[in-house]
Amino acid sequence: MDNIRKAEIREKQYPQALEGYSGEIVLVGVNYDKDSKAHRCVIEKIRK
């Protein structure tokens, strides 16, 4: 994930939603541009 998206995720405190989880967690982000019909998918694996 690019640094801007990671900062946005942390700023909005989305990681708190995962507080009860442990072990390996897979984070997936999908962006879709309706004009160009292009999509971008980013997958990041974390361990808690």
mmCIF entry with sequence, helices, sheets and N, C-alpha, C, O atoms, coordinates in Angstrom:
data_MODEL
# 
_entry.id   MODEL 
# 
_entity.id                         1 
_entity.type                       polymer 
_entity.pdbx_number_of_molecules   1 
# 
_entity_poly.entity_id                      1 
_entity_poly.type                           'polypeptide(L)' 
_entity_poly.nstd_linkage                   no 
_entity_poly.nstd_monomer                   no 
_entity_poly.pdbx_seq_one_letter_code       MDNIRKAEIREKQYPQALEGYSGEIVLVGVNYDKDSKAHRCVIEKIRK 
_entity_poly.pdbx_seq_one_letter_code_can   MDNIRKAEIREKQYPQALEGYSGEIVLVGVNYDKDSKAHRCVIEKIRK 
_entity_poly.pdbx_strand_id                 A 
# 
loop_
_entity_poly_seq.entity_id 
_entity_poly_seq.num 
_entity_poly_seq.mon_id 
_entity_poly_seq.hetero 
1 1  MET n 
1 2  ASP n 
1 3  ASN n 
1 4  ILE n 
1 5  ARG n 
1 6  LYS n 
1 7  ALA n 
1 8  GLU n 
1 9  ILE n 
1 10 ARG n 
1 11 GLU n 
1 12 LYS n 
1 13 GLN n 
1 14 TYR n 
1 15 PRO n 
1 16 GLN n 
1 17 ALA n 
1 18 LEU n 
1 19 GLU n 
1 20 GLY n 
1 21 TYR n 
1 22 SER n 
1 23 GLY n 
1 24 GLU n 
1 25 ILE n 
1 26 VAL n 
1 27 LEU n 
1 28 VAL n 
1 29 GLY n 
1 30 VAL n 
1 31 ASN n 
1 32 TYR n 
1 33 ASP n 
1 34 LYS n 
1 35 ASP n 
1 36 SER n 
1 37 LYS n 
1 38 ALA n 
1 39 HIS n 
1 40 ARG n 
1 41 CYS n 
1 42 VAL n 
1 43 ILE n 
1 44 GLU n 
1 45 LYS n 
1 46 ILE n 
1 47 ARG n 
1 48 LYS n 
# 
_struct_asym.id          A 
_struct_asym.entity_id   1 
# 
loop_
_struct_conf.conf_type_id 
_struct_conf.id 
_struct_conf.pdbx_PDB_helix_id 
_struct_conf.beg_label_comp_id 
_struct_conf.beg_label_asym_id 
_struct_conf.beg_label_seq_id 
_struct_conf.pdbx_beg_PDB_ins_code 
_struct_conf.end_label_comp_id 
_struct_conf.end_label_asym_id 
_struct_conf.end_label_seq_id 
_struct_conf.pdbx_end_PDB_ins_code 
_struct_conf.beg_auth_comp_id 
_struct_conf.beg_auth_asym_id 
_struct_conf.beg_auth_seq_id 
_struct_conf.end_auth_comp_id 
_struct_conf.end_auth_asym_id 
_struct_conf.end_auth_seq_id 
_struct_conf.pdbx_PDB_helix_class 
_struct_conf.details 
_struct_conf.pdbx_PDB_helix_length 
HELX_P HELX_P1 AA1 ASN A 3  ? GLU A 11 ? ASN A 3  GLU A 11 1 ? 9 
HELX_P HELX_P2 AA2 TYR A 14 ? LEU A 18 ? TYR A 14 LEU A 18 5 ? 5 
# 
_struct_conf_type.id          HELX_P 
_struct_conf_type.criteria    ? 
_struct_conf_type.reference   ? 
# 
_struct_sheet.id               AA1 
_struct_sheet.type             ? 
_struct_sheet.number_strands   2 
_struct_sheet.details          ? 
# 
_struct_sheet_order.sheet_id     AA1 
_struct_sheet_order.range_id_1   1 
_struct_sheet_order.range_id_2   2 
_struct_sheet_order.offset       ? 
_struct_sheet_order.sense        anti-parallel 
# 
loop_
_struct_sheet_range.sheet_id 
_struct_sheet_range.id 
_struct_sheet_range.beg_label_comp_id 
_struct_sheet_range.beg_label_asym_id 
_struct_sheet_range.beg_label_seq_id 
_struct_sheet_range.pdbx_beg_PDB_ins_code 
_struct_sheet_range.end_label_comp_id 
_struct_sheet_range.end_label_asym_id 
_struct_sheet_range.end_label_seq_id 
_struct_sheet_range.pdbx_end_PDB_ins_code 
_struct_sheet_range.beg_auth_comp_id 
_struct_sheet_range.beg_auth_asym_id 
_struct_sheet_range.beg_auth_seq_id 
_struct_sheet_range.end_auth_comp_id 
_struct_sheet_range.end_auth_asym_id 
_struct_sheet_range.end_auth_seq_id 
AA1 1 GLU A 24 ? ASP A 33 ? GLU A 24 ASP A 33 
AA1 2 ALA A 38 ? ARG A 47 ? ALA A 38 ARG A 47 
# 
loop_
_atom_site.group_PDB 
_atom_site.id 
_atom_site.type_symbol 
_atom_site.label_atom_id 
_atom_site.label_alt_id 
_atom_site.label_comp_id 
_atom_site.label_asym_id 
_atom_site.label_entity_id 
_atom_site.label_seq_id 
_atom_site.pdbx_PDB_ins_code 
_atom_site.Cartn_x 
_atom_site.Cartn_y 
_atom_site.Cartn_z 
_atom_site.occupancy 
_atom_site.B_iso_or_equiv 
_atom_site.pdbx_formal_charge 
_atom_site.auth_seq_id 
_atom_site.auth_comp_id 
_atom_site.auth_asym_id 
_atom_site.auth_atom_id 
_atom_site.pdbx_PDB_model_num 
ATOM 1   N N  . MET A 1 1  ? 0.847   -1.187  0.000   1.00 0.00 ? 1  MET A N  1 
ATOM 2   C CA . MET A 1 1  ? 0.000   0.000   0.000   1.00 0.00 ? 1  MET A CA 1 
ATOM 3   C C  . MET A 1 1  ? 0.878   1.231   0.000   1.00 0.00 ? 1  MET A C  1 
ATOM 4   O O  . MET A 1 1  ? 1.949   1.246   0.607   1.00 0.00 ? 1  MET A O  1 
ATOM 5   N N  . ASP A 1 2  ? 0.431   2.235   -0.666  1.00 0.00 ? 2  ASP A N  1 
ATOM 6   C CA . ASP A 1 2  ? 1.244   3.431   -0.644  1.00 0.00 ? 2  ASP A CA 1 
ATOM 7   C C  . ASP A 1 2  ? 1.106   4.129   0.704   1.00 0.00 ? 2  ASP A C  1 
ATOM 8   O O  . ASP A 1 2  ? 0.150   3.886   1.441   1.00 0.00 ? 2  ASP A O  1 
ATOM 9   N N  . ASN A 1 3  ? 2.057   4.989   1.019   1.00 0.00 ? 3  ASN A N  1 
ATOM 10  C CA . ASN A 1 3  ? 2.109   5.623   2.330   1.00 0.00 ? 3  ASN A CA 1 
ATOM 11  C C  . ASN A 1 3  ? 0.890   6.473   2.639   1.00 0.00 ? 3  ASN A C  1 
ATOM 12  O O  . ASN A 1 3  ? 0.487   6.569   3.798   1.00 0.00 ? 3  ASN A O  1 
ATOM 13  N N  . ILE A 1 4  ? 0.289   7.096   1.618   1.00 0.00 ? 4  ILE A N  1 
ATOM 14  C CA . ILE A 1 4  ? -0.893  7.927   1.852   1.00 0.00 ? 4  ILE A CA 1 
ATOM 15  C C  . ILE A 1 4  ? -2.047  7.067   2.350   1.00 0.00 ? 4  ILE A C  1 
ATOM 16  O O  . ILE A 1 4  ? -2.723  7.443   3.307   1.00 0.00 ? 4  ILE A O  1 
ATOM 17  N N  . ARG A 1 5  ? -2.282  5.933   1.724   1.00 0.00 ? 5  ARG A N  1 
ATOM 18  C CA . ARG A 1 5  ? -3.379  5.048   2.139   1.00 0.00 ? 5  ARG A CA 1 
ATOM 19  C C  . ARG A 1 5  ? -3.124  4.487   3.527   1.00 0.00 ? 5  ARG A C  1 
ATOM 20  O O  . ARG A 1 5  ? -4.047  4.408   4.338   1.00 0.00 ? 5  ARG A O  1 
ATOM 21  N N  . LYS A 1 6  ? -1.896  4.098   3.815   1.00 0.00 ? 6  LYS A N  1 
ATOM 22  C CA . LYS A 1 6  ? -1.583  3.582   5.142   1.00 0.00 ? 6  LYS A CA 1 
ATOM 23  C C  . LYS A 1 6  ? -1.827  4.638   6.200   1.00 0.00 ? 6  LYS A C  1 
ATOM 24  O O  . LYS A 1 6  ? -2.362  4.331   7.265   1.00 0.00 ? 6  LYS A O  1 
ATOM 25  N N  . ALA A 1 7  ? -1.447  5.876   5.928   1.00 0.00 ? 7  ALA A N  1 
ATOM 26  C CA . ALA A 1 7  ? -1.671  6.962   6.875   1.00 0.00 ? 7  ALA A CA 1 
ATOM 27  C C  . ALA A 1 7  ? -3.168  7.182   7.082   1.00 0.00 ? 7  ALA A C  1 
ATOM 28  O O  . ALA A 1 7  ? -3.610  7.423   8.205   1.00 0.00 ? 7  ALA A O  1 
ATOM 29  N N  . GLU A 1 8  ? -3.948  7.101   6.006   1.00 0.00 ? 8  GLU A N  1 
ATOM 30  C CA . GLU A 1 8  ? -5.398  7.283   6.108   1.00 0.00 ? 8  GLU A CA 1 
ATOM 31  C C  . GLU A 1 8  ? -6.025  6.189   6.971   1.00 0.00 ? 8  GLU A C  1 
ATOM 32  O O  . GLU A 1 8  ? -6.900  6.469   7.791   1.00 0.00 ? 8  GLU A O  1 
ATOM 33  N N  . ILE A 1 9  ? -5.587  4.964   6.792   1.00 0.00 ? 9  ILE A N  1 
ATOM 34  C CA . ILE A 1 9  ? -6.108  3.848   7.585   1.00 0.00 ? 9  ILE A CA 1 
ATOM 35  C C  . ILE A 1 9  ? -5.808  4.060   9.063   1.00 0.00 ? 9  ILE A C  1 
ATOM 36  O O  . ILE A 1 9  ? -6.678  3.863   9.911   1.00 0.00 ? 9  ILE A O  1 
ATOM 37  N N  . ARG A 1 10 ? -4.588  4.459   9.369   1.00 0.00 ? 10 ARG A N  1 
ATOM 38  C CA . ARG A 1 10 ? -4.224  4.685   10.770  1.00 0.00 ? 10 ARG A CA 1 
ATOM 39  C C  . ARG A 1 10 ? -4.953  5.898   11.348  1.00 0.00 ? 10 ARG A C  1 
ATOM 40  O O  . ARG A 1 10 ? -5.389  5.874   12.499  1.00 0.00 ? 10 ARG A O  1 
ATOM 41  N N  . GLU A 1 11 ? -5.082  6.943   10.559  1.00 0.00 ? 11 GLU A N  1 
ATOM 42  C CA . GLU A 1 11 ? -5.740  8.163   11.004  1.00 0.00 ? 11 GLU A CA 1 
ATOM 43  C C  . GLU A 1 11 ? -7.213  7.910   11.349  1.00 0.00 ? 11 GLU A C  1 
ATOM 44  O O  . GLU A 1 11 ? -7.735  8.470   12.313  1.00 0.00 ? 11 GLU A O  1 
ATOM 45  N N  . LYS A 1 12 ? -7.862  7.082   10.571  1.00 0.00 ? 12 LYS A N  1 
ATOM 46  C CA . LYS A 1 12 ? -9.277  6.782   10.818  1.00 0.00 ? 12 LYS A CA 1 
ATOM 47  C C  . LYS A 1 12 ? -9.453  5.683   11.861  1.00 0.00 ? 12 LYS A C  1 
ATOM 48  O O  . LYS A 1 12 ? -10.579 5.294   12.171  1.00 0.00 ? 12 LYS A O  1 
ATOM 49  N N  . GLN A 1 13 ? -8.370  5.192   12.391  1.00 0.00 ? 13 GLN A N  1 
ATOM 50  C CA . GLN A 1 13 ? -8.340  4.217   13.479  1.00 0.00 ? 13 GLN A CA 1 
ATOM 51  C C  . GLN A 1 13 ? -9.000  2.891   13.115  1.00 0.00 ? 13 GLN A C  1 
ATOM 52  O O  . GLN A 1 13 ? -9.584  2.231   13.974  1.00 0.00 ? 13 GLN A O  1 
ATOM 53  N N  . TYR A 1 14 ? -8.911  2.504   11.862  1.00 0.00 ? 14 TYR A N  1 
ATOM 54  C CA . TYR A 1 14 ? -9.443  1.209   11.457  1.00 0.00 ? 14 TYR A CA 1 
ATOM 55  C C  . TYR A 1 14 ? -8.761  0.043   12.174  1.00 0.00 ? 14 TYR A C  1 
ATOM 56  O O  . TYR A 1 14 ? -9.413  -0.971  12.424  1.00 0.00 ? 14 TYR A O  1 
ATOM 57  N N  . PRO A 1 15 ? -7.479  0.151   12.512  1.00 0.00 ? 15 PRO A N  1 
ATOM 58  C CA . PRO A 1 15 ? -6.853  -0.987  13.202  1.00 0.00 ? 15 PRO A CA 1 
ATOM 59  C C  . PRO A 1 15 ? -7.536  -1.374  14.514  1.00 0.00 ? 15 PRO A C  1 
ATOM 60  O O  . PRO A 1 15 ? -7.424  -2.525  14.933  1.00 0.00 ? 15 PRO A O  1 
ATOM 61  N N  . GLN A 1 16 ? -8.241  -0.451  15.176  1.00 0.00 ? 16 GLN A N  1 
ATOM 62  C CA . GLN A 1 16 ? -8.944  -0.800  16.411  1.00 0.00 ? 16 GLN A CA 1 
ATOM 63  C C  . GLN A 1 16 ? -9.997  -1.878  16.157  1.00 0.00 ? 16 GLN A C  1 
ATOM 64  O O  . GLN A 1 16 ? -10.320 -2.643  17.065  1.00 0.00 ? 16 GLN A O  1 
ATOM 65  N N  . ALA A 1 17 ? -10.534 -1.951  14.948  1.00 0.00 ? 17 ALA A N  1 
ATOM 66  C CA . ALA A 1 17 ? -11.532 -2.975  14.623  1.00 0.00 ? 17 ALA A CA 1 
ATOM 67  C C  . ALA A 1 17 ? -10.930 -4.376  14.677  1.00 0.00 ? 17 ALA A C  1 
ATOM 68  O O  . ALA A 1 17 ? -11.658 -5.364  14.776  1.00 0.00 ? 17 ALA A O  1 
ATOM 69  N N  . LEU A 1 18 ? -9.609  -4.462  14.610  1.00 0.00 ? 18 LEU A N  1 
ATOM 70  C CA . LEU A 1 18 ? -8.932  -5.760  14.603  1.00 0.00 ? 18 LEU A CA 1 
ATOM 71  C C  . LEU A 1 18 ? -8.317  -6.115  15.945  1.00 0.00 ? 18 LEU A C  1 
ATOM 72  O O  . LEU A 1 18 ? -7.577  -7.095  16.038  1.00 0.00 ? 18 LEU A O  1 
ATOM 73  N N  . GLU A 1 19 ? -8.602  -5.347  16.985  1.00 0.00 ? 19 GLU A N  1 
ATOM 74  C CA . GLU A 1 19 ? -7.938  -5.557  18.280  1.00 0.00 ? 19 GLU A CA 1 
ATOM 75  C C  . GLU A 1 19 ? -8.160  -6.948  18.847  1.00 0.00 ? 19 GLU A C  1 
ATOM 76  O O  . GLU A 1 19 ? -7.266  -7.483  19.502  1.00 0.00 ? 19 GLU A O  1 
ATOM 77  N N  . GLY A 1 20 ? -9.313  -7.550  18.620  1.00 0.00 ? 20 GLY A N  1 
ATOM 78  C CA . GLY A 1 20 ? -9.599  -8.861  19.185  1.00 0.00 ? 20 GLY A CA 1 
ATOM 79  C C  . GLY A 1 20 ? -8.980  -10.012 18.408  1.00 0.00 ? 20 GLY A C  1 
ATOM 80  O O  . GLY A 1 20 ? -9.060  -11.162 18.840  1.00 0.00 ? 20 GLY A O  1 
ATOM 81  N N  . TYR A 1 21 ? -8.377  -9.728  17.291  1.00 0.00 ? 21 TYR A N  1 
ATOM 82  C CA . TYR A 1 21 ? -7.794  -10.769 16.453  1.00 0.00 ? 21 TYR A CA 1 
ATOM 83  C C  . TYR A 1 21 ? -6.306  -10.929 16.760  1.00 0.00 ? 21 TYR A C  1 
ATOM 84  O O  . TYR A 1 21 ? -5.628  -9.973  17.137  1.00 0.00 ? 21 TYR A O  1 
ATOM 85  N N  . SER A 1 22 ? -5.817  -12.152 16.591  1.00 0.00 ? 22 SER A N  1 
ATOM 86  C CA . SER A 1 22 ? -4.382  -12.374 16.757  1.00 0.00 ? 22 SER A CA 1 
ATOM 87  C C  . SER A 1 22 ? -3.919  -13.347 15.687  1.00 0.00 ? 22 SER A C  1 
ATOM 88  O O  . SER A 1 22 ? -4.725  -13.980 15.005  1.00 0.00 ? 22 SER A O  1 
ATOM 89  N N  . GLY A 1 23 ? -2.633  -13.451 15.558  1.00 0.00 ? 23 GLY A N  1 
ATOM 90  C CA . GLY A 1 23 ? -2.069  -14.322 14.534  1.00 0.00 ? 23 GLY A CA 1 
ATOM 91  C C  . GLY A 1 23 ? -1.850  -13.579 13.245  1.00 0.00 ? 23 GLY A C  1 
ATOM 92  O O  . GLY A 1 23 ? -1.519  -12.393 13.238  1.00 0.00 ? 23 GLY A O  1 
ATOM 93  N N  . GLU A 1 24 ? -2.041  -14.293 12.145  1.00 0.00 ? 24 GLU A N  1 
ATOM 94  C CA . GLU A 1 24 ? -1.800  -13.712 10.830  1.00 0.00 ? 24 GLU A CA 1 
ATOM 95  C C  . GLU A 1 24 ? -3.090  -13.087 10.300  1.00 0.00 ? 24 GLU A C  1 
ATOM 96  O O  . GLU A 1 24 ? -4.140  -13.729 10.289  1.00 0.00 ? 24 GLU A O  1 
ATOM 97  N N  . ILE A 1 25 ? -3.004  -11.839 9.864   1.00 0.00 ? 25 ILE A N  1 
ATOM 98  C CA . ILE A 1 25 ? -4.150  -11.105 9.331   1.00 0.00 ? 25 ILE A CA 1 
ATOM 99  C C  . ILE A 1 25 ? -3.787  -10.614 7.937   1.00 0.00 ? 25 ILE A C  1 
ATOM 100 O O  . ILE A 1 25 ? -2.691  -10.096 7.721   1.00 0.00 ? 25 ILE A O  1 
ATOM 101 N N  . VAL A 1 26 ? -4.697  -10.777 7.006   1.00 0.00 ? 26 VAL A N  1 
ATOM 102 C CA . VAL A 1 26 ? -4.482  -10.328 5.632   1.00 0.00 ? 26 VAL A CA 1 
ATOM 103 C C  . VAL A 1 26 ? -5.356  -9.102  5.393   1.00 0.00 ? 26 VAL A C  1 
ATOM 104 O O  . VAL A 1 26 ? -6.579  -9.167  5.522   1.00 0.00 ? 26 VAL A O  1 
ATOM 105 N N  . LEU A 1 27 ? -4.723  -7.989  5.046   1.00 0.00 ? 27 LEU A N  1 
ATOM 106 C CA . LEU A 1 27 ? -5.437  -6.759  4.735   1.00 0.00 ? 27 LEU A CA 1 
ATOM 107 C C  . LEU A 1 27 ? -5.489  -6.612  3.222   1.00 0.00 ? 27 LEU A C  1 
ATOM 108 O O  . LEU A 1 27 ? -4.476  -6.775  2.542   1.00 0.00 ? 27 LEU A O  1 
ATOM 109 N N  . VAL A 1 28 ? -6.663  -6.306  2.699   1.00 0.00 ? 28 VAL A N  1 
ATOM 110 C CA . VAL A 1 28 ? -6.843  -6.189  1.253   1.00 0.00 ? 28 VAL A CA 1 
ATOM 111 C C  . VAL A 1 28 ? -7.506  -4.853  0.949   1.00 0.00 ? 28 VAL A C  1 
ATOM 112 O O  . VAL A 1 28 ? -8.527  -4.505  1.543   1.00 0.00 ? 28 VAL A O  1 
ATOM 113 N N  . GLY A 1 29 ? -6.924  -4.117  0.030   1.00 0.00 ? 29 GLY A N  1 
ATOM 114 C CA . GLY A 1 29 ? -7.505  -2.859  -0.420  1.00 0.00 ? 29 GLY A CA 1 
ATOM 115 C C  . GLY A 1 29 ? -7.707  -2.909  -1.927  1.00 0.00 ? 29 GLY A C  1 
ATOM 116 O O  . GLY A 1 29 ? -6.802  -3.284  -2.672  1.00 0.00 ? 29 GLY A O  1 
ATOM 117 N N  . VAL A 1 30 ? -8.909  -2.525  -2.372  1.00 0.00 ? 30 VAL A N  1 
ATOM 118 C CA . VAL A 1 30 ? -9.221  -2.536  -3.797  1.00 0.00 ? 30 VAL A CA 1 
ATOM 119 C C  . VAL A 1 30 ? -9.724  -1.158  -4.192  1.00 0.00 ? 30 VAL A C  1 
ATOM 120 O O  . VAL A 1 30 ? -10.644 -0.626  -3.571  1.00 0.00 ? 30 VAL A O  1 
ATOM 121 N N  . ASN A 1 31 ? -9.129  -0.586  -5.213  1.00 0.00 ? 31 ASN A N  1 
ATOM 122 C CA . ASN A 1 31 ? -9.567  0.690   -5.772  1.00 0.00 ? 31 ASN A CA 1 
ATOM 123 C C  . ASN A 1 31 ? -9.996  0.446   -7.206  1.00 0.00 ? 31 ASN A C  1 
ATOM 124 O O  . ASN A 1 31 ? -9.375  -0.327  -7.935  1.00 0.00 ? 31 ASN A O  1 
ATOM 125 N N  . TYR A 1 32 ? -11.067 1.118   -7.598  1.00 0.00 ? 32 TYR A N  1 
ATOM 126 C CA . TYR A 1 32 ? -11.596 0.963   -8.952  1.00 0.00 ? 32 TYR A CA 1 
ATOM 127 C C  . TYR A 1 32 ? -11.873 2.338   -9.527  1.00 0.00 ? 32 TYR A C  1 
ATOM 128 O O  . TYR A 1 32 ? -12.547 3.153   -8.898  1.00 0.00 ? 32 TYR A O  1 
ATOM 129 N N  . ASP A 1 33 ? -11.360 2.599   -10.712 1.00 0.00 ? 33 ASP A N  1 
ATOM 130 C CA . ASP A 1 33 ? -11.602 3.865   -11.399 1.00 0.00 ? 33 ASP A CA 1 
ATOM 131 C C  . ASP A 1 33 ? -12.676 3.616   -12.446 1.00 0.00 ? 33 ASP A C  1 
ATOM 132 O O  . ASP A 1 33 ? -12.430 2.940   -13.445 1.00 0.00 ? 33 ASP A O  1 
ATOM 133 N N  . LYS A 1 34 ? -13.870 4.162   -12.218 1.00 0.00 ? 34 LYS A N  1 
ATOM 134 C CA . LYS A 1 34 ? -14.981 3.878   -13.124 1.00 0.00 ? 34 LYS A CA 1 
ATOM 135 C C  . LYS A 1 34 ? -14.787 4.481   -14.512 1.00 0.00 ? 34 LYS A C  1 
ATOM 136 O O  . LYS A 1 34 ? -15.361 3.991   -15.485 1.00 0.00 ? 34 LYS A O  1 
ATOM 137 N N  . ASP A 1 35 ? -13.990 5.533   -14.612 1.00 0.00 ? 35 ASP A N  1 
ATOM 138 C CA . ASP A 1 35 ? -13.749 6.139   -15.923 1.00 0.00 ? 35 ASP A CA 1 
ATOM 139 C C  . ASP A 1 35 ? -12.829 5.283   -16.797 1.00 0.00 ? 35 ASP A C  1 
ATOM 140 O O  . ASP A 1 35 ? -13.135 5.014   -17.959 1.00 0.00 ? 35 ASP A O  1 
ATOM 141 N N  . SER A 1 36 ? -11.712 4.865   -16.231 1.00 0.00 ? 36 SER A N  1 
ATOM 142 C CA . SER A 1 36 ? -10.767 4.062   -17.010 1.00 0.00 ? 36 SER A CA 1 
ATOM 143 C C  . SER A 1 36 ? -11.041 2.562   -16.888 1.00 0.00 ? 36 SER A C  1 
ATOM 144 O O  . SER A 1 36 ? -10.469 1.755   -17.621 1.00 0.00 ? 36 SER A O  1 
ATOM 145 N N  . LYS A 1 37 ? -11.916 2.206   -15.961 1.00 0.00 ? 37 LYS A N  1 
ATOM 146 C CA . LYS A 1 37 ? -12.250 0.807   -15.668 1.00 0.00 ? 37 LYS A CA 1 
ATOM 147 C C  . LYS A 1 37 ? -11.035 0.008   -15.196 1.00 0.00 ? 37 LYS A C  1 
ATOM 148 O O  . LYS A 1 37 ? -11.001 -1.219  -15.293 1.00 0.00 ? 37 LYS A O  1 
ATOM 149 N N  . ALA A 1 38 ? -10.060 0.718   -14.692 1.00 0.00 ? 38 ALA A N  1 
ATOM 150 C CA . ALA A 1 38 ? -8.869  0.059   -14.150 1.00 0.00 ? 38 ALA A CA 1 
ATOM 151 C C  . ALA A 1 38 ? -9.070  -0.180  -12.657 1.00 0.00 ? 38 ALA A C  1 
ATOM 152 O O  . ALA A 1 38 ? -9.750  0.589   -11.978 1.00 0.00 ? 38 ALA A O  1 
ATOM 153 N N  . HIS A 1 39 ? -8.481  -1.236  -12.168 1.00 0.00 ? 39 HIS A N  1 
ATOM 154 C CA . HIS A 1 39 ? -8.540  -1.484  -10.736 1.00 0.00 ? 39 HIS A CA 1 
ATOM 155 C C  . HIS A 1 39 ? -7.136  -1.747  -10.215 1.00 0.00 ? 39 HIS A C  1 
ATOM 156 O O  . HIS A 1 39 ? -6.218  -2.095  -10.959 1.00 0.00 ? 39 HIS A O  1 
ATOM 157 N N  . ARG A 1 40 ? -7.009  -1.565  -8.913  1.00 0.00 ? 40 ARG A N  1 
ATOM 158 C CA . ARG A 1 40 ? -5.735  -1.786  -8.246  1.00 0.00 ? 40 ARG A CA 1 
ATOM 159 C C  . ARG A 1 40 ? -6.029  -2.522  -6.960  1.00 0.00 ? 40 ARG A C  1 
ATOM 160 O O  . ARG A 1 40 ? -6.900  -2.117  -6.190  1.00 0.00 ? 40 ARG A O  1 
ATOM 161 N N  . CYS A 1 41 ? -5.324  -3.576  -6.729  1.00 0.00 ? 41 CYS A N  1 
ATOM 162 C CA . CYS A 1 41 ? -5.509  -4.370  -5.516  1.00 0.00 ? 41 CYS A CA 1 
ATOM 163 C C  . CYS A 1 41 ? -4.180  -4.460  -4.777  1.00 0.00 ? 41 CYS A C  1 
ATOM 164 O O  . CYS A 1 41 ? -3.142  -4.758  -5.369  1.00 0.00 ? 41 CYS A O  1 
ATOM 165 N N  . VAL A 1 42 ? -4.229  -4.201  -3.493  1.00 0.00 ? 42 VAL A N  1 
ATOM 166 C CA . VAL A 1 42 ? -3.031  -4.281  -2.671  1.00 0.00 ? 42 VAL A CA 1 
ATOM 167 C C  . VAL A 1 42 ? -3.328  -5.253  -1.528  1.00 0.00 ? 42 VAL A C  1 
ATOM 168 O O  . VAL A 1 42 ? -4.348  -5.131  -0.850  1.00 0.00 ? 42 VAL A O  1 
ATOM 169 N N  . ILE A 1 43 ? -2.443  -6.203  -1.323  1.00 0.00 ? 43 ILE A N  1 
ATOM 170 C CA . ILE A 1 43 ? -2.602  -7.190  -0.262  1.00 0.00 ? 43 ILE A CA 1 
ATOM 171 C C  . ILE A 1 43 ? -1.396  -7.087  0.656   1.00 0.00 ? 43 ILE A C  1 
ATOM 172 O O  . ILE A 1 43 ? -0.249  -7.079  0.208   1.00 0.00 ? 43 ILE A O  1 
ATOM 173 N N  . GLU A 1 44 ? -1.678  -7.008  1.938   1.00 0.00 ? 44 GLU A N  1 
ATOM 174 C CA . GLU A 1 44 ? -0.595  -6.901  2.925   1.00 0.00 ? 44 GLU A CA 1 
ATOM 175 C C  . GLU A 1 44 ? -0.892  -7.873  4.061   1.00 0.00 ? 44 GLU A C  1 
ATOM 176 O O  . GLU A 1 44 ? -2.005  -7.911  4.586   1.00 0.00 ? 44 GLU A O  1 
ATOM 177 N N  . LYS A 1 45 ? 0.106   -8.651  4.429   1.00 0.00 ? 45 LYS A N  1 
ATOM 178 C CA . LYS A 1 45 ? -0.045  -9.616  5.507   1.00 0.00 ? 45 LYS A CA 1 
ATOM 179 C C  . LYS A 1 45 ? 0.631   -9.069  6.766   1.00 0.00 ? 45 LYS A C  1 
ATOM 180 O O  . LYS A 1 45 ? 1.774   -8.614  6.715   1.00 0.00 ? 45 LYS A O  1 
ATOM 181 N N  . ILE A 1 46 ? -0.076  -9.116  7.885   1.00 0.00 ? 46 ILE A N  1 
ATOM 182 C CA . ILE A 1 46 ? 0.508   -8.676  9.150   1.00 0.00 ? 46 ILE A CA 1 
ATOM 183 C C  . ILE A 1 46 ? 0.347   -9.777  10.185  1.00 0.00 ? 46 ILE A C  1 
ATOM 184 O O  . ILE A 1 46 ? -0.520  -10.640 10.051  1.00 0.00 ? 46 ILE A O  1 
ATOM 185 N N  . ARG A 1 47 ? 1.164   -9.749  11.197  1.00 0.00 ? 47 ARG A N  1 
ATOM 186 C CA . ARG A 1 47 ? 1.078   -10.701 12.296  1.00 0.00 ? 47 ARG A CA 1 
ATOM 187 C C  . ARG A 1 47 ? 0.928   -9.923  13.589  1.00 0.00 ? 47 ARG A C  1 
ATOM 188 O O  . ARG A 1 47 ? 1.692   -9.000  13.871  1.00 0.00 ? 47 ARG A O  1 
ATOM 189 N N  . LYS A 1 48 ? -0.056  -10.304 14.359  1.00 0.00 ? 48 LYS A N  1 
ATOM 190 C CA . LYS A 1 48 ? -0.290  -9.650  15.657  1.00 0.00 ? 48 LYS A CA 1 
ATOM 191 C C  . LYS A 1 48 ? 0.003   -10.622 16.768  1.00 0.00 ? 48 LYS A C  1 
ATOM 192 O O  . LYS A 1 48 ? -0.129  -10.275 17.942  1.00 0.00 ? 48 LYS A O  1 
# 
